[in-house]
Every structure is written in C-alpha cells, then in structure tokens.
C-alpha cells in the first residue's frame, strides 16, 4: 500500500475533513453554485494547504481572502439581479 498523496484527485488539503466526518470538500461544494462553492472550498482548506514561498499563516490568510472575494462576487451578482427587477 502506497502512502503517496493523490494530489490530483484527493489532495490532503481537501480530504482532511473526511477523517472527521466522512466527506471531502468536493462532496459539499459540488451542490453549490460557483461563487459559494469556491468560498466554501477556500474556507475549508484554509490552514490545511502549504505552498512554497508562503509561510502557513500567510497561505491561510490568502485562502480566507479568496473566500471573501467569492462571497463579495456572489453579493454583487445578487445586488445586480435586484436592480434589474
């Protein structure tokens, strides 16, 4: 049995949740629209993904900023929809 991470299909920064409650991040986000799915994805991976050139705190902050971007985009789309009605 290999302990090599499947970085394409099951990267650890998305599968950590499976150890806690039996689901992966994709199991949640696939049922959401693009903006909300991405926001949840970045929130759930915050603090779980490292990247060369970033310390762990900086990477976590970046992921949370990305989540905010997608939430703000969703709010903008909803506000635009209200204005058109």
C-alpha positions as CSV (number, residue, x, y, z in Angstrom):
1,X,0.0,0.0,0.0
2,X,1.4,3.4,-1.0
3,X,1.4,6.4,1.2
4,X,1.9,8.8,-1.8
5,X,-0.7,11.6,-1.8
6,X,-3.0,11.7,-4.8
7,X,-2.6,15.5,-5.4
8,X,-5.0,15.5,-8.4
9,X,-8.0,13.5,-7.2
10,X,-7.7,13.6,-3.4
11,X,-5.2,16.3,-2.2
12,X,-4.8,16.3,1.6
13,X,-5.8,19.9,1.9
14,X,-9.3,18.9,0.7
15,X,-9.6,15.4,2.2
16,X,-8.7,16.2,5.9
17,X,-12.4,16.7,6.6
18,X,-13.1,13.0,5.6
19,X,-11.2,11.8,8.7
20,X,-13.5,13.9,10.9
21,X,-17.0,13.4,9.3
22,X,-16.6,11.1,6.3
23,X,-16.9,13.6,3.5
24,X,-14.5,15.5,1.3
25,X,-14.8,19.2,0.5
26,X,-16.0,18.3,-3.0
27,X,-18.9,16.4,-1.5
28,X,-20.2,19.7,-0.2
29,X,-19.2,22.2,-3.0
30,X,-20.5,20.2,-5.9
31,X,-24.0,21.0,-4.8
32,X,-23.4,24.8,-4.8
33,X,-23.1,27.5,-7.4
34,X,-19.6,28.6,-8.5
35,X,-19.1,31.5,-6.1
36,X,-20.5,29.8,-3.0
37,X,-18.7,26.5,-3.8
38,X,-15.4,28.3,-4.2
39,X,-15.9,30.3,-1.0
40,X,-16.6,27.2,1.0
41,X,-13.6,25.4,-0.7
42,X,-11.2,28.1,0.4
43,X,-12.7,28.4,3.9
44,X,-12.4,24.6,4.4
45,X,-8.8,24.4,3.0
46,X,-7.6,27.4,5.0
47,X,-4.9,26.3,7.3
48,X,-4.5,22.9,5.6
49,X,-2.6,23.8,2.4
50,X,1.0,24.8,2.3
51,X,2.7,26.4,-0.7
52,X,6.3,27.1,-1.5
53,X,7.1,30.7,-0.9
54,X,4.4,31.2,1.8
55,X,4.6,30.6,5.5
56,X,1.5,28.7,6.8
57,X,-0.2,31.8,8.2
58,X,0.3,33.8,5.0
59,X,-1.3,30.9,3.0
60,X,-4.2,30.7,5.4
61,X,-4.8,34.4,5.1
62,X,-4.6,34.2,1.3
63,X,-7.2,31.4,1.3
64,X,-9.5,33.4,3.5
65,X,-9.1,36.4,1.2
66,X,-10.1,34.3,-1.7
67,X,-13.2,33.1,0.1
68,X,-14.1,36.8,0.8
69,X,-13.6,37.5,-2.9
70,X,-16.1,34.9,-4.0
71,X,-18.6,35.9,-1.3
72,X,-18.4,39.5,-2.5
73,X,-18.8,38.4,-6.1
74,X,-22.0,36.5,-5.1
75,X,-23.3,39.5,-3.3
76,X,-22.6,41.7,-6.3
77,X,-24.5,39.3,-8.6
78,X,-27.5,39.2,-6.3
79,X,-27.5,43.0,-6.0
80,X,-27.3,43.3,-9.8
81,X,-30.2,41.0,-10.1
82,X,-32.3,43.0,-7.6
83,X,-31.5,46.2,-9.6
84,X,-32.7,44.6,-12.8
85,X,-36.1,43.5,-11.3
